[in-house]
Amino acid sequence: MSKSENINELAKGLAAFREKLKQPFKDADNPFFKSKYVPLENVTEVIDNALIGTGLTYVQIPIN
C-alpha cells in the first residue's frame, strides 16, 4: 500500500464531517436495564448525513 505525502484534502473532509456530525437520538428502549439507547440505524443515519459534501465515505465489511 502506498502512502500519500499530502493529506490536505483528507483533513479538509474530516474537518467538514466533524462540523456536520450530530449526536444521534437515544430513542430505543432497553427493558432489561430500564434505559434508552441509540439504535444502529440512528448512528448510520447521522454519519451518512454528515458525510454529504465532504468527499468522504465508509464501508462495512462483514467478517464471519
C-alpha positions as CSV (number, residue, x, y, z in Angstrom):
1,M,0.0,0.0,0.0
2,S,1.3,3.4,-0.9
3,K,1.0,6.4,1.4
4,S,0.1,10.0,0.5
5,E,2.7,12.7,1.3
6,N,-0.1,15.3,1.4
7,I,-3.3,14.9,3.5
8,N,-4.7,18.4,3.0
9,E,-7.9,17.1,1.2
10,L,-8.4,14.4,3.7
11,A,-8.0,16.8,6.6
12,K,-10.5,19.2,5.0
13,G,-13.0,16.4,4.5
14,L,-12.6,15.2,8.1
15,A,-13.0,18.8,9.4
16,A,-16.2,19.3,7.4
17,F,-17.5,15.9,8.6
18,R,-16.9,16.8,12.2
19,E,-18.6,20.1,11.9
20,K,-21.7,18.5,10.4
21,L,-21.9,15.5,12.8
22,K,-24.8,15.5,15.2
23,Q,-25.5,13.4,18.3
24,P,-27.8,10.5,17.4
25,F,-31.0,10.2,19.4
26,K,-31.5,7.6,22.1
27,D,-35.0,6.6,21.1
28,A,-34.9,2.8,21.7
29,D,-35.8,1.2,25.0
30,N,-33.9,-1.5,26.8
31,P,-36.5,-3.0,29.2
32,F,-33.9,-5.2,30.9
33,F,-31.8,-2.2,32.2
34,K,-34.8,0.3,32.0
35,S,-32.8,2.6,29.9
36,K,-32.7,4.2,26.4
37,Y,-30.0,3.6,23.8
38,V,-29.1,4.7,20.3
39,P,-30.0,2.0,17.7
40,L,-27.6,1.3,14.9
41,E,-29.8,2.8,12.2
42,N,-29.7,6.2,14.1
43,V,-25.9,6.0,14.2
44,T,-25.6,5.3,10.4
45,E,-28.1,8.0,9.6
46,V,-26.2,10.8,11.3
47,I,-22.9,9.6,9.8
48,D,-24.5,9.4,6.3
49,N,-25.9,12.9,6.7
50,A,-22.6,14.4,7.9
51,L,-20.7,12.8,5.0
52,I,-22.7,14.6,2.4
53,G,-20.4,17.1,0.5
54,T,-17.2,16.1,2.4
55,G,-15.8,13.7,-0.3
56,L,-15.5,11.0,2.4
57,T,-17.2,7.6,2.6
58,Y,-17.0,4.4,4.6
59,V,-17.6,0.7,4.1
60,Q,-18.8,-2.0,6.4
61,I,-17.1,-5.4,5.6
62,P,-18.8,-8.4,7.1
63,I,-16.5,-10.9,8.7
64,N,-17.5,-14.4,9.8
